[in-house]
C-alpha cells in the first residue's frame, strides 16, 4: 500500500487513516451496548391488605419506563398491564412503584412481571413474582374480604367470597339484596357495590351463601363521613373558667370506637351530651381538633374574658304579692356577681299570655312587677346578662308562681235588646276571671226613669246575665226614656255601675231605618266601616245576631271608642250558612241611635230546602210556573236567582235563568200537547239546590174553540146587521130591483084632466048575490060578509092603507070557501086565496061595488047604458069546475067588445094542466077558450075597472103589455124576491 511506504513524506497520512478506523470501531461497540436494556432484577413485593395496596421495588439499570403486568394466577387473567414511569432511589439504586387494587388482595393469588422499556425497545421480562391469596387449596374454609372496612359515603367497594372446598356458591347479598357475581378463581367470587350510602350504627352487612341458601361467611362495612365541626365559641359564667362549645356538624354515621374524638388545646375532651369542653382557666386562645377513621378537622377561637361573660341562672326566687303588683327576689351562686353590672329579664306568664319585662343594676337581685290583675295566677322566670360588653343572655331560672289578691270587679259591659212590642231584655257580658277580680257573688239591676223619678232594683244571681223589661208597664209617654244600671259584686265589694239608655216606643213607624248593606267575611271576621257621627260622644256599639231571629234573640256586641269608625266583628259562634245582621249605634247621653245596618254570611252554602208550593197552570199552549220564596233559615246564602229546567228523560235541560231573586213565576211558552215535568232550583254563590219539581199535562184548549164559535157568530151577526142596514137605506132600489110596484091599470079615455072624486054611496043592498044552481048544495057554500073592522082585528088587513073616513062604513067582500072542512086561515098573498077558491063550488058572483087601493077616489066608467046619477050594477058570474087548475084569473083589458064576461066551464080546461105555484098571476089579456064564449061575452056589460084580489085591495094588473112572456118573467122575479117583498111592504119610504 502506498500509505505504508517508508518514505518519510508519507508517514502522517497513514496515522490519520488508522485513527479514523479506531473511532469508528469504538462507536459501533458503544451503540450495541446501548441497545441492550437491563432486565429488572431482584423484584420484591410488599402488600398493605387494609389499603389494598401493593408496593413493588427492583433493580433495573437506568431505565425510567417499565411495563408492568399483573395477572390472576389461577385463571391467568390480566388484571393490570400498563407502561409506567418510575424514578430510581439514588441511595439504593432501586426503582419503586405502588399499585392499588380494586379488590381485596386476599381474594386470589396475583402474578407480577416487569420489563424495562426505552421507546420501542424493551428488555426481557423479569422473573414472575406471586402474591399469595387466601384461596390456596391449603385453606379449605370460607372467607370474605374486606372485613370491617370503613369507607367514605359515595365510594365503590368490591367484596370477595372464598368458598370452602367442595362447596358451591349460591349468592352474595348487600343489605339483603343479591348482587351480580364475578368469578376470580376456582373458589373466589367478587361483587362491587357502587355509590354506597351511609350505613347504620352497626354497619352494613354483606352475606355469602351457598347453593342451599346457607350462610357461608360474611363481612361488615362502615360507610360514613369525616368530621366537620363548626362554630367554636368559648365563654365564662363564673368569671374564671372557660366553657367552649361548638357545633358538631353533620352526622358521620360512625359510632363506638369509630366515632369522632375531640381535643381542645391538646387536652382530650370527655364526651358530653352537648359538644362542650370545660377548661379550668381562661386561656384566651383555643384550638379544637376533631378526628375519626375517615379524617380530621380543626377549629380555633380567641377572646377576652370581659367580652364573653354569660351569667348563670338565678336561684331561690321568692315574691311579695298585692292585688295589682308584686315584687320578685332571687339569689346568685357566685359572690363575684355583686360588683357586676347586670341587665335582667323577667318573663311573666298568666293564662298562656306572656310578657317580658327588663330591669338593670349592679348585682341585681330583685324586680317590681306592676300592672298585674287581682286574683290572677302568674308564673315568672328570670335571666340576666352583662350590662357592659353584653355578650349573651344567661340561662333561665326555674319557674316561680304566685297569685295576686282580690279586688272589686270591673263594671259589666251592658247592652239592651228590644222587641217590636216594647218588651225586651237588659243584657250584659259575663265578667272574665281577669275582669271579676275575684269570684262574682251576684248582680244588682236598677231600672230608673229620670223624668218620673221612678226606679226599680232587683238582685240577680251570679249565673244570670239578663233581665226582662216591659216598657209598657214603666211609662206611657212615648218621648220618655229609662236608664238600666247593672252593678257586679264580689267579696271585695261592688263594681262601678254600667248603664244603658232605653228609649220608649221603639216601634215608632215614623223612624226611618237605614238601608241594609252587604258584609263580607274576611280572614276570620266581618270588617265594618261607617261614617263618623258627631253625636257619638261615648263611641259606638256594634251589635249582631241571627237575621232569622225576631224575638228575644241571642245578641253579641262590641263597644268602639269615640273617633274610631271601623271594627272587625269576630265571634266563635259564627256558623256557615247563617245570615247575620249587624247594626252600629251611636253612643251618647241620650238613647242609642241606629246609624247603619249590614247583613252577611260567614260562608254561603247552597239552599237547604227547595222553593215552596211550586205549581203549574195551563195558559193556552203556555205553562205558568209559580212558587213561593224559600224561608230565610233555609236559604243559607244570598239568593242570586232561579234556574228553570225541563226534564228530558233522565236529564235536565236549562230553559231559563232568572237573575232577579224577587221573581216568583215564569211562563214556558210554545208547548205542544203532552206531559211535562219542570224543576225550579234556587242558587247562591255556592251553587244551586236539588230543586222542586212539578208536572203538568197539556190538553186541547177548549176555550179557543168556544171563542172561535162566538167570534164566527159575532161576525155573522155583524154582517147581517150591516146587510140589513144597507138594505134599509137602499130599500127603494131593492124594491125596484126585486119587487117593483104594480102599475095603475090603463083605462081608455082622457085622464090628463083632473076629475073630481066620485062620491059612491053604499048601496042599500051592498052585498053579494048568490045565484044558485039546482045541482049545487047551497048549504055548503055561502059568501061570508066580513066587515073591515073584523079584518083589521085579525091582523090580516092592511092597516097602513088610507081609508075614506067621510063615507059610511063600507063592507069589503071576500070569496070564502065554506065546505065540510074547517075554515082555513086567510093569507095576504093572492096565491093562497086562489088556492082556496079552487075548492069552492060553482058560484055566480055579482060585484056591486069596487073600492080602490091607496086612494079614495072612484073611477067613472064610460060604458054604454050607464047614467050619471046611478052607478050601474055589474054582475059577474063565475063557474068553477072541480078540476080547474088555473084559479081565478081576471082580465086586465076593460075595452072588450063584449059587455058581458063569461068564464069557460070547467070541462073546457085540460085535466093535465099543472097547478100554478107562483101565487096569484094577473093576466094581461084574457083569451076565451071558444068562439061561443067570446060571442056570449059580447052581450054582457064590460067590467068596471079591474077586479080586486080576494085577500087584498090592491089592483092586480101590472104595468106592461099583454103576453105570456111578461107573465113568465113576473112569476120568476116574484118567487126570488118573496122575503124582500114581505120585508119592504111594511116599510114606508
Order of alpha helices (4+ residues) and beta strands (2+ residues): alpha-beta-beta-beta-beta-beta-beta-beta-beta-beta-beta-beta-beta-beta-beta-beta-beta-beta-beta-beta-beta-beta-beta-beta-beta-beta-beta-beta-beta-beta-beta-beta-beta-beta-alpha-beta-beta-beta-beta-beta-beta-beta-beta-beta-beta-beta-beta-beta-beta-beta-alpha-beta-beta-beta-beta-beta-beta-alpha-alpha-beta-alpha-beta-alpha-beta-beta-alpha-alpha-alpha
